[in-house]
Amino acid sequence: MIITRGLIKKYGRVMALQGLDLEVPEGSVYGFIGQNGAGKTTTLRILSGLLIPEEGSAEVAGRDVLRDPRGIREVVGYMPDFFGVYDDLRVGEYLLFYAAAYGIKGETARKLRDDLLELVELGHKRDAFVDTLSRGMQQRLCLARSLIHDPQVLLLDEPASGLDPLARVEMREILRELCRLGKTIVISSHILSELADLCTHVGMIREGRLLRQGPLSDMLAGDRVRKFILRCNGTVEAAAEIIEGWPGAGILSSAINQVEFQLSGGSDDVAALLREIVGSQVQVVHFAQTEQSLEDTFIQLAREVNGV
Ligand SMILES: Nc1ncnc2c1ncn2[C@@H]1O[C@H](COP(=O)(O)OP(=O)(O)OP(=O)(O)O)[C@@H](O)[C@H]1O
């Protein structure tokens, strides 16, 4: 649904994007991950036709961002990380204003307003002034605004920033609903645990370059070093000794009856190590691979890039 090739964007001397290649499959919820200043906002602004890259190409739903900016506006809904609200407009009026900007008027616009307010759970605030809404409500209103023209693709820049935990859950539910409605959604964030709950795909960006992208499950498992936890009935000493002497294994932490360690290699190595431990009469009561978090993956990739 989205393809970019070799995107380069400079602000004066700052290279915000240094040849970015993205591929976002149709119907996916694509988590766009990167630290502050990595180039996420710049990318989303290019994809929504608001910014022109110096080099490279980008297509959204088959439309070229450089050659067909009008077409891009039809298929893309963009929710910026910072948005202005109009202090003398009511919630309902705000949506009617944006509907009119897309040429939607009259009864159709009013029905759309009500449907969207229901979707973002703001029906009860239709007559409230926009600037009296909480931050979470304003975010949801902004999301409703970006949906006015029923775009195929949603580009959401840090949609959960500044929200309390409950408001985040609400936002997540709304995004799930949008996913069910068949939208392709790109969400930029640096709150990685949050994305892990929501995304089907992930792309990691650093200093304007893509570190890695793919289905979330591949990102979390991958073929990299894996972490395991082993718990024993009794002390863990004997097991820890075996792990320490095992090629490719390293203890990360240990408690009296539990040890956490990493192991490189495939499933055969894991099975062999476990066999050795069990064979040494250690009473294993729990052995499991601990899921690598997105944070772990991101940090690991960043280290690899730096050669650390
Ligand atoms: N208008 C601008 N003028 C000059 N430099 C800019 C401008 N906008 C962004 N930059 C720089 O470009 C780089 C990428 O910025 P961008 O806003 O795309 O990153 P980001 O990943 O969205 O960061 P954040 O998570 O902080 O929003 C940064 O070094 C930033 O300082």
The ligand as an SDF file (V2000), in Angstrom:
LIG
                    3D

 31 33  0  0  0  0  0  0  0  0999 V2000
   11.6840   22.3600    9.8240 N   0  0  0  0  0  0  0  0  0  0  0  0
   12.8800   21.8540   10.1330 C   0  0  0  0  0  0  0  0  0  0  0  0
   14.0030   22.5870   10.0160 N   0  0  0  0  0  0  0  0  0  0  0  0
   15.2260   22.0790   10.3200 C   0  0  0  0  0  0  0  0  0  0  0  0
   15.4290   20.8200   10.7560 N   0  0  0  0  0  0  0  0  0  0  0  0
   14.3510   20.0440   10.9040 C   0  0  0  0  0  0  0  0  0  0  0  0
   13.0140   20.5050   10.6160 C   0  0  0  0  0  0  0  0  0  0  0  0
   12.1580   19.5070   10.8570 N   0  0  0  0  0  0  0  0  0  0  0  0
   12.8910   18.4570   11.2960 C   0  0  0  0  0  0  0  0  0  0  0  0
   14.2120   18.7660   11.3130 N   0  0  0  0  0  0  0  0  0  0  0  0
   15.3110   17.8770   11.6980 C   0  0  0  0  0  0  0  0  0  0  0  0
   15.2150   16.6970   10.8970 O   0  0  0  0  0  0  0  0  0  0  0  0
   15.4820   15.5290   11.6690 C   0  0  0  0  0  0  0  0  0  0  0  0
   14.2910   14.6010   11.6250 C   0  0  0  0  0  0  0  0  0  0  0  0
   13.1980   15.2220   12.2940 O   0  0  0  0  0  0  0  0  0  0  0  0
   11.7390   14.5500   12.4160 P   0  0  0  0  0  0  0  0  0  0  0  0
   10.8340   15.5650   13.0420 O   0  0  0  0  0  0  0  0  0  0  0  0
   11.3420   13.9760   11.1200 O   0  0  0  0  0  0  0  0  0  0  0  0
   12.0420   13.3620   13.4400 O   0  0  0  0  0  0  0  0  0  0  0  0
   11.0410   12.4760   14.3260 P   0  0  0  0  0  0  0  0  0  0  0  0
   11.5350   11.0750   14.2130 O   0  0  0  0  0  0  0  0  0  0  0  0
    9.6300   12.7380   13.9150 O   0  0  0  0  0  0  0  0  0  0  0  0
   11.2900   13.0240   15.7770 O   0  0  0  0  0  0  0  0  0  0  0  0
   10.2670   13.1570   17.0480 P   0  0  0  0  0  0  0  0  0  0  0  0
   10.0560   11.7680   17.5740 O   0  0  0  0  0  0  0  0  0  0  0  0
   11.0410   14.0100   17.9840 O   0  0  0  0  0  0  0  0  0  0  0  0
    9.0120   13.8120   16.5340 O   0  0  0  0  0  0  0  0  0  0  0  0
   15.8420   16.0440   13.0590 C   0  0  0  0  0  0  0  0  0  0  0  0
   17.2390   16.1500   13.1410 O   0  0  0  0  0  0  0  0  0  0  0  0
   15.1760   17.4000   13.1280 C   0  0  0  0  0  0  0  0  0  0  0  0
   15.9090   18.2520   13.9990 O   0  0  0  0  0  0  0  0  0  0  0  0
  1  2  1  0
  2  3  1  0
  2  7  2  0
  3  4  2  0
  4  5  1  0
  5  6  2  0
  6  7  1  0
  6 10  1  0
  7  8  1  0
  8  9  2  0
  9 10  1  0
 10 11  1  0
 11 12  1  0
 11 30  1  0
 12 13  1  0
 13 14  1  0
 13 28  1  0
 14 15  1  0
 15 16  1  0
 16 17  2  0
 16 18  1  0
 16 19  1  0
 19 20  1  0
 20 21  2  0
 20 22  1  0
 20 23  1  0
 23 24  1  0
 24 25  2  0
 24 26  1  0
 24 27  1  0
 28 29  1  0
 28 30  1  0
 30 31  1  0
M  END
$$$$
